[in-house]
């Protein structure tokens, strides 16, 4: 199996190909625009101060971003370099959004202020409408300002793909992988562990909505609550400027809680090019056949070698029809 290799870039532009790491953790998920990477390698002498880190699997780039922390330790057995970094999506998390009140805010207006100045991100969708009034309070980051606008206008969540393109969830057109430990011919990936988890504690059965007079005069029921035996209500107080969208906000609360109902954790031996948003087909006698979506991927290197761990989510409709 081809192993990843990494290149550190110092402040003067020098490129340093690192020795094979002795440990590594690379995590990518749909709910964050930035991947996280932590790796350690044995090095006789420390490198100059570095600010960029790149990772490759063969000719394919698997990581590119800034270094958050660089440490070099010496023991009786020699030196060890440890680097911690995040992909370039971290710029959208680390920079505070300029507090503004938009009037007649379009998607182009919001991107012009919070996305375009970096010069490296692109938008993979469009929205022709506008918000009469959109307030960005102090304390949000640029990513949160953009996500909130899309939540209010489109009722959708965002994710950032590996090409730094902002896209809408759910993911479409992603890769597809088949996982099973039974003999099903070529193309199936074996696993070392598989865990199915049903999380009932996050499900919401009803959202009560406060009206302009301060009364909770309406509510939205979760249509699955009776079948799943759930009784868990929430109260929604819409901001006055978005009071007309309270029904959509309540639906998003229910939908988000249902998205956490069924999850799978699957660990595969080796390093596999699987990305958040990819589809997975699970098949084995103990679990039957199930389709799921990759929510998070963790590639890890230990003394036992590489593993790829997938955090999968399944639509509730796929369970109960």
C-alpha positions as CSV (number, residue, x, y, z in Angstrom):
1,X,0.0,0.0,0.0
2,X,1.3,3.5,-0.9
3,X,1.8,5.6,2.3
4,X,1.2,9.3,2.5
5,X,4.2,11.7,2.7
6,X,4.3,15.3,3.9
7,X,6.2,18.5,3.0
8,X,6.7,21.4,5.3
9,X,7.2,24.9,3.9
10,X,9.3,27.4,5.9
11,X,8.9,31.1,6.2
12,X,11.5,31.7,3.4
13,X,9.8,29.4,0.9
14,X,12.1,26.4,1.5
15,X,10.4,23.0,1.1
16,X,11.3,20.1,3.5
17,X,10.1,16.6,2.7
18,X,9.5,15.0,6.1
19,X,10.6,11.5,7.1
20,X,7.8,8.9,7.2
21,X,5.6,9.8,10.2
22,X,5.6,7.5,13.3
23,X,2.1,8.7,14.2
24,X,-0.6,10.7,12.4
25,X,-4.2,11.7,12.8
26,X,-6.1,13.4,9.9
27,X,-9.7,14.2,10.5
28,X,-12.2,15.7,8.0
29,X,-16.0,16.2,8.6
30,X,-19.0,17.7,6.9
31,X,-19.7,20.1,9.9
32,X,-16.4,21.9,9.7
33,X,-14.7,23.7,6.7
34,X,-11.3,22.8,8.0
35,X,-9.6,19.4,8.2
36,X,-7.3,18.8,11.2
37,X,-3.9,17.1,11.0
38,X,-1.4,16.0,13.7
39,X,1.7,14.1,12.8
40,X,5.0,13.2,14.4
41,X,8.2,12.1,12.7
42,X,11.8,11.4,13.9
43,X,14.2,14.1,12.9
44,X,17.9,14.5,14.0
45,X,17.8,18.3,13.6
46,X,14.9,20.7,13.9
47,X,13.6,22.5,10.8
48,X,13.4,26.3,10.3
49,X,10.1,27.8,11.4
50,X,7.5,26.5,9.0
51,X,4.0,27.9,8.3
52,X,2.6,25.5,5.6
53,X,2.1,21.8,5.4
54,X,1.2,19.6,2.4
55,X,0.3,15.9,2.3
56,X,0.3,13.6,-0.7
57,X,-0.7,10.0,-1.4
58,X,1.2,9.3,-4.6
59,X,0.4,12.3,-6.9
60,X,-2.8,13.1,-5.2
61,X,-2.8,15.9,-2.6
62,X,-4.6,14.9,0.6
63,X,-3.8,17.9,2.7
64,X,-2.9,21.6,2.3
65,X,-3.0,24.2,5.0
66,X,-1.4,26.2,7.7
67,X,0.6,25.0,10.6
68,X,-1.0,25.9,14.0
69,X,1.7,24.5,16.2
70,X,5.3,23.2,15.6
71,X,7.2,21.5,18.4
72,X,10.6,19.7,18.5
73,X,11.6,17.5,21.4
74,X,14.8,15.8,22.2
75,X,15.2,12.5,24.2
76,X,18.0,10.0,24.6
77,X,16.7,8.4,21.4
78,X,17.0,11.5,19.3
79,X,14.7,14.2,18.1
80,X,11.0,14.2,17.3
81,X,9.1,16.8,15.3
82,X,5.4,17.3,15.8
83,X,3.2,19.4,13.6
84,X,-0.4,20.4,14.0
85,X,-2.3,22.1,11.2
86,X,-5.6,22.7,9.5
87,X,-6.6,23.1,5.9
88,X,-7.2,26.6,4.4
89,X,-10.9,26.5,5.4
90,X,-9.6,27.5,8.9
91,X,-9.3,31.0,7.6
92,X,-13.1,31.2,7.6
93,X,-13.2,30.0,11.2
94,X,-10.3,32.1,12.6
95,X,-11.4,35.5,11.2
96,X,-14.1,37.4,12.9
97,X,-16.9,38.6,10.7
98,X,-17.4,42.4,10.3
99,X,-20.5,43.3,12.2
100,X,-23.0,44.7,9.7
101,X,-26.6,45.2,8.9
102,X,-27.4,44.4,5.3
103,X,-30.5,45.8,3.7
104,X,-31.8,43.8,0.7
105,X,-29.0,41.3,1.3
106,X,-28.2,39.0,-1.7
107,X,-26.0,36.0,-1.6
108,X,-23.5,37.9,-3.7
109,X,-23.4,40.7,-1.1
110,X,-22.7,38.3,1.7
111,X,-20.0,36.5,-0.2
112,X,-18.4,39.7,-1.3
113,X,-17.9,40.7,2.4
114,X,-17.1,37.3,4.0
115,X,-15.8,34.9,1.3
116,X,-14.4,36.7,-1.7
117,X,-11.6,38.7,0.1
118,X,-9.5,35.5,0.6
119,X,-9.3,34.9,-3.1
120,X,-9.1,31.1,-2.7
121,X,-12.8,30.1,-2.2
122,X,-15.6,29.6,-4.7
123,X,-19.3,29.1,-4.5
124,X,-20.9,26.0,-5.9
125,X,-24.6,27.2,-5.9
126,X,-26.7,30.3,-6.5
127,X,-29.6,32.0,-4.9
128,X,-31.5,34.7,-6.8
129,X,-33.5,36.1,-3.9
130,X,-32.6,38.4,-1.0
131,X,-33.3,39.1,2.7
132,X,-34.9,42.4,3.4
133,X,-32.7,42.8,6.5
134,X,-29.8,40.6,7.6
135,X,-27.9,41.4,10.8
136,X,-24.4,40.0,11.4
137,X,-23.7,40.5,15.1
138,X,-20.3,40.9,16.7
139,X,-18.7,37.6,17.6
140,X,-19.5,35.5,14.5
141,X,-16.7,34.2,12.3
142,X,-16.9,34.6,8.5
143,X,-18.1,31.0,8.1
144,X,-20.9,31.4,10.6
145,X,-22.0,34.7,8.9
146,X,-22.3,32.9,5.5
147,X,-24.0,29.8,7.0
148,X,-26.6,31.8,8.9
149,X,-27.6,33.6,5.7
150,X,-28.0,30.4,3.8
151,X,-30.0,28.9,6.7
152,X,-32.4,31.8,6.6
153,X,-32.8,32.0,2.9
154,X,-32.5,28.4,1.7
155,X,-33.0,26.4,4.9
156,X,-29.8,24.4,4.1
157,X,-26.5,23.8,5.7
158,X,-23.1,24.4,4.1
159,X,-20.0,22.3,3.7
160,X,-16.6,23.1,2.1
161,X,-15.2,20.5,-0.3
162,X,-11.6,19.6,-0.9
163,X,-11.3,22.1,-3.7
164,X,-12.4,24.9,-1.4
165,X,-15.8,25.2,-3.0
166,X,-18.7,26.0,-0.7
167,X,-21.7,23.7,-1.4
168,X,-25.1,22.9,0.0
169,X,-26.0,19.8,2.1
170,X,-27.0,17.1,1.4
171,X,-24.1,16.1,-0.7
172,X,-24.8,15.0,-4.3
173,X,-22.5,13.4,-6.9
174,X,-20.0,12.1,-4.3
175,X,-18.0,8.9,-4.4
176,X,-19.5,5.5,-3.5
177,X,-17.9,2.7,-1.4
178,X,-19.0,-0.9,-0.5
179,X,-18.0,-2.4,2.8
180,X,-18.5,-6.0,3.8
181,X,-16.6,-8.9,5.5
182,X,-18.5,-11.6,3.5
183,X,-17.1,-12.8,0.2
184,X,-18.9,-10.6,-2.4
185,X,-16.3,-10.4,-5.1
186,X,-14.2,-7.4,-6.1
187,X,-14.8,-3.9,-5.0
188,X,-15.8,-4.6,-1.4
189,X,-13.7,-3.3,1.4
190,X,-13.3,-5.4,4.6
191,X,-13.6,-3.9,8.0
192,X,-12.0,-4.6,11.4
193,X,-14.9,-3.3,13.5
194,X,-18.4,-2.0,12.9
195,X,-20.7,-0.4,15.5
196,X,-24.3,0.6,15.1
197,X,-25.6,3.3,17.5
198,X,-29.2,4.5,17.9
199,X,-29.2,7.9,19.7
200,X,-32.7,8.7,21.1
201,X,-31.6,11.4,23.5
202,X,-31.3,14.1,20.8
203,X,-34.6,13.6,19.0
204,X,-37.2,16.4,19.3
205,X,-40.9,15.6,19.1
206,X,-42.4,19.1,19.1
207,X,-41.2,22.7,18.7
208,X,-43.5,25.3,20.3
209,X,-43.3,28.7,18.5
210,X,-43.8,32.1,20.2
211,X,-45.8,34.7,18.3
212,X,-45.4,38.5,18.2
213,X,-47.7,38.8,21.3
214,X,-45.4,36.6,23.4
215,X,-47.7,33.5,23.4
216,X,-46.7,30.0,22.2
217,X,-49.7,29.8,20.0
218,X,-48.5,27.3,17.5
219,X,-46.3,24.2,17.4
220,X,-44.7,21.9,14.9
221,X,-44.9,18.2,15.5
222,X,-42.3,15.6,14.5
223,X,-44.2,13.1,12.4
224,X,-41.9,10.3,13.6
225,X,-42.3,11.0,17.3
226,X,-45.3,8.7,17.9
227,X,-43.7,5.7,16.1
228,X,-40.4,6.2,17.9
229,X,-42.1,6.8,21.3
230,X,-40.4,10.2,21.8
231,X,-41.6,13.0,24.1
232,X,-39.1,15.9,24.0
233,X,-40.2,19.5,23.2
234,X,-38.4,22.7,22.5
235,X,-39.4,26.3,22.5
236,X,-38.5,28.7,19.7
237,X,-38.4,32.4,20.1
238,X,-37.8,33.8,16.5
239,X,-35.8,37.0,16.2
240,X,-38.3,39.8,15.4
241,X,-36.7,40.4,12.0
242,X,-37.2,36.8,10.9
243,X,-40.5,36.1,12.7
244,X,-42.2,35.2,9.4
245,X,-39.7,32.3,9.0
246,X,-40.5,30.7,12.3
247,X,-42.1,27.6,10.8
248,X,-39.0,26.9,8.7
249,X,-36.8,27.4,11.7
250,X,-38.8,24.9,13.7
251,X,-38.6,22.3,10.9
252,X,-34.8,22.7,10.8
253,X,-34.6,22.0,14.6
254,X,-36.6,18.7,14.1
255,X,-34.7,17.7,11.0
256,X,-31.3,18.3,12.7
257,X,-32.3,16.2,15.6
258,X,-33.5,13.3,13.4
259,X,-30.2,13.4,11.5
260,X,-28.4,12.2,14.6
261,X,-30.8,9.2,15.2
262,X,-28.8,6.3,13.6
263,X,-25.1,6.3,13.2
264,X,-22.4,3.8,12.3
265,X,-18.7,3.7,13.1
266,X,-16.7,1.5,10.8
267,X,-12.9,1.0,10.9
268,X,-11.1,-0.2,7.8
269,X,-7.5,-1.5,7.8
270,X,-5.2,0.7,5.7
271,X,-5.4,4.2,4.2
272,X,-8.4,4.6,2.0
273,X,-9.3,7.7,-0.1
274,X,-12.8,8.2,1.3
275,X,-14.1,11.7,1.9
276,X,-16.9,13.3,3.9
277,X,-20.1,13.2,1.9
278,X,-19.3,10.0,0.1
279,X,-21.9,7.2,0.1
280,X,-21.4,3.8,1.7
281,X,-23.2,0.5,1.3
282,X,-22.9,-1.8,4.3
283,X,-23.7,-5.5,3.9
284,X,-23.2,-8.4,6.3
285,X,-25.5,-11.1,7.8
286,X,-25.4,-9.5,11.2
287,X,-26.7,-6.1,10.0
288,X,-28.4,-6.8,6.7
289,X,-27.9,-4.2,4.0
290,X,-27.8,-0.5,4.7
291,X,-26.9,2.7,2.8
292,X,-25.4,5.6,4.7
293,X,-23.5,8.8,4.2
294,X,-20.0,9.5,5.4
295,X,-20.2,12.3,8.0
296,X,-16.6,12.2,9.2
297,X,-13.3,10.4,8.2
298,X,-10.3,9.8,10.4
299,X,-7.1,8.5,9.0
300,X,-4.8,7.3,11.8
301,X,-1.3,5.9,11.9
302,X,-0.1,4.0,15.0
303,X,2.6,1.3,15.6
304,X,0.0,-1.1,14.1
305,X,-0.2,0.7,10.8
306,X,-2.8,2.8,9.1
307,X,-6.5,2.7,9.7
308,X,-9.5,4.6,8.2
309,X,-12.4,5.2,10.6
310,X,-15.8,6.3,9.1
311,X,-18.6,8.0,11.1
312,X,-21.7,7.3,9.1
313,X,-25.3,8.7,9.3
314,X,-28.5,7.2,7.9
315,X,-31.7,9.0,6.9
316,X,-34.6,8.1,9.2
317,X,-36.7,7.4,6.1
318,X,-34.4,4.6,5.1
319,X,-35.2,2.9,8.4
320,X,-38.9,3.2,8.7
321,X,-40.0,4.1,5.1
